[in-house]
């Protein structure tokens, strides 16, 4: 399957997601940057800013070039020529990778179950073993090791999907379906919550949780590392970082508070689907 065809499909997915977000927050606008990577390839960065979506980003990139030995070693692949978009190639090897997760500031069991049910149905369309396997992978991946807590409620994560497990056509279909889950899943979280009143305690907790998101992305996220180590565009790589975040020294939530309840659920291997209300 032609690499450019795959890239075109992912660009169309970016369009669909952006249009959907503008429908959710009609006050929002999009700032678009078209950029070229000096080593080869480029991308289309879109930042969305509105009254309810304070800061969001929907990126597309298709980059290629030569991976040096140090960067290749850190990523666990061979040095040499590479191409990376929805499918990555290094030398004669190709694979698909991706995922989706959620990091709510306050965890709702019911909303978490709806989110994970959507992911399970998506996975089951391709392989009934994928959800259990990729949920575990997400729990392990979206984990802030130095805090011993998950980034949020997890989701699915996968990497190095290749022959003989999956063909390029099936792999493309799968990653597009995962991408198409984003908008309905985000809508389910957005609509019940975007007009809720909040106070200073809620805002402080939101900023602390955003700080944890920053810690994960800068310390552990492989996509961030790959982008920076291959001379990617820093503004695009780091655009998911929040507008505001906070670090409070040795912050401990009040016993019995909603913040403590969320903190207790920031752990691996929770069966969100079965723990929701019947």
N, C-alpha and C positions, 0 to 999 in steps of 0.2 A: 504494500500500500504506500502511495506517494506521501512523503513527509509534508509537502505543501498542502495536500488535501486535508490531512489531519489538522494542520495549523488553521486552515480556513474554517473548519468545523468549530474549532475552539474560539476563533474570533466571533463567529455567529453566536455562540453561547454567551460570550461577554456582552454582546449587544442585547440579548434577551434579558440577562440579569440586570443590566443598567436600566433598561426600559421599565422593568418591573419595580425596581427601587424608586424610580421617579414617580411611579403611580402610587406607591405607599406614602411617600413624603413629597407632596406636590409643591412644597416650598423649596425643595432641594434643586441644586444645579450641579453639573458635572464639569470639572476641569480636565481636559484631555491633553496629554503630551505624547507625541510620537517621537521615539528616540531610536538611535542607532548605537549598537555596541561596537567600540573600536575594533575588537577582535573578530567580529562577525555577527550578523543578525541584528535584531532589535526588538521593539515591542510597542505596545499601545497602553499607556497608563491612564487610568481614569479615577480621579478622586471625586467623591460625592459628598457634598456638605449641605445640610439643611437644618430646619428647626427641630426635627425629631431624630434624624440621622446626623449626629454631630460631626462625625467623620467616618467615611467608609472608603473602600477602595476595591476596584475590580481590575485586575491586571491581566494582560496577555503578553507573552513573549515567545519568541522563537529565536534562540541564539545558537551559534555554532562557533567552532574554533579549535584550538589545540589546548588540551589540558596538561599542565605541567605535572611532573612527578609528585611534587609535594601536595598539590591539590587533589590529585588522583588518589594518593595514599589516604588522605583524610576522609575521602568519600568511599573508599573501598573498591575502586574500579581501576582499570588500567589507564595509563597515560596515553595520549595521542589525540586524534581528532574526535570531536563530539558534536552532537546536535541535541538540543533539549527544548521541548515544548510539552504537549500532552504525552508524547512518547519520547523517551530518551534513547540516544544511541551513542555508543563509544566503540570505535573500531567496527568490528563485525557483529557486535552484540547490541540488541535493542531490548527495551523493557518499558512497561507502563508503571506509573506510580501516581499516587494522589490520595485524596481523603476529604473528609468533612467532619468538623466537630463544633461544639458549642460551648461557650464560656459565660454563662449567665452570672450576674452578680449575686442574685438570689435564686436558689435552686427550687423549682417546683417539680414534685414527683410526677404529676400528671403531664405537664408540658414536656418533661424529659422522656416520658413513655411515648408520647406522640412522635417526638423527634426520632427516637430509636426505632419505633415501628416503621416509620418511613424508610429509614436506612435498611432495615431488615428486608422489607418488600423489594427495595431496589436491588439488594444483593441477591435475593432469592431468584430474581429474574435471570440471573446469569449462572449462579451456582449456589445451591442450598447450604454449602459449607462456608461461604464467604463471610456472612455476618458474624458468626461466632469467632471465626479466625481473625477477621479484620477489626472487630471490636476489641479483642484482646490486644491486638497490635496497637490500636489507638490508645488504649489505657496505658500501655508501656511507653508509647512514644510521647503523648502529650502529658508528660509527667515532669514536674519540677523537682529534680532529684535533691537539690540542696535545701528544699523546703519539705520534702517528703509529702507532697500533695499533688493531685492532678490539677491541670489548668482549668478544668471545668467538668462537664458531664461526659466528656469523650465523644465518641462517634465511631467512624471507621477510618482506618489508615492502611495503605498497602504500598508496596514498592517491589521492584524487580519482577513484575508479572510478565512472563515471557514464554516462549515455546519450551517444552511441549504443553505447559499448563493452559496457555491461552494463545489464540492467533491474533494478528493485528486487527482484523475486522471486528472480532468479538471484544478485544481489549478497547478499541475506540468506542464501540457501542456502550461498554460498561462505564468508561470514564465520562462520557457525555451524559449518561443517565445519572451518575453521581452528581455531576455539575447541575443538572436540571432539578435535582432535589433541593438545591439551596434556596431558591426563591419561595416555594411553598413552605419549606421548613422555617425560614426566617419570618415569613408572613404569620405563621402560627404563633411565633413568639412575640412579634411586633404588635399585632392588633390588640391583644388583651392587655397590653402593658404600657403603651406609649403615652397614654393620657393619665396614668396614675399619679396622684400627688406624691411628693417626696419631701423629706426634711434634711437637715444637716447631717444627721446620723447616716441616712441612706446615701447621701452624696459622699461622705467620707469613706464609707465601705466600698462604694463604686470605684473611687480613685485608688484605694488600696488593692482591690482586685485587678484593676488595670495595671498596677505596678507589677503584680505577679505575671500578667500576660507579657509585659516587657521583659521581665527576667527570663521567661522561657524562650522568647523569640531571639534574644541576644545571646543567651548562654547555650541553648540546646537545639534550636531548630535547624535541621539539615538544609532546608531550602534557603534560609538566610545565609548559611555558611557557603553553600554552593554558589549563590549569586555573588557574594563578596569575593570569594576565592577565584572566580572566573572573570573578575573585573566587570561585573554587572553594574547597572545603573543604581547607585545607592538610594536615590530618592524613591525609586520604584520598589526596591527590595525592602526598604524600611517603612513604606507607606502605611502598613497595617498598624504601626505603633500609634497609641492613642494620643489625642490632642493634649490631654492632661492626665497625669498619674501622680500617685503619692506613695511615699515610704514613711511609715510611722514606726519608730523604734520599738521593737518587741511588742507589737500590737497583739492583744489577746481579747477576743470578743467577749462581751458580757454573758455570763451563764444564763441560759434560757432564752437568749435573744435570737432573732431571725439570722443574724450574722453567725452566731455559734452553730445554728442548725445547718447552715450552708457549709461552714468550715468542716463539720463532721462528715459531710458527704463528699468531700474532695479526696476520694480514695479510689483505688482500682477495683475492678471486678464486681461492681454493683450491677445487678440485673434490673435495669431501669424498667423494662417492660413488665416484668412480673410484680414489681414492687408498687406499681400504680394502683389507684382505686379500681375495683371491679366495675 
